[in-house]
């Protein structure tokens, strides 16, 4: 299962709130891994690895290190 699939399952099947699920997929793992000073948040100084989702939680665009890939 991909992380995006896990996000969908948590929201659609488990009924968890999307903001909580997104924290579980981003900032929480960064905190646990000890890289929360540069990953897991959208803030100045953080690495811009981003995924844009649509309302159905499908990937619409990807950025790595601030560069749009798709």
Secondary structure, 3 states (H helix, E strand, C coil): CCHHHHHHHHHHHCCCCHHHHHHHHCHHHHHHHCCCCCCCCCCCCCCCCEEEECCCCCEEEEEECCEECC
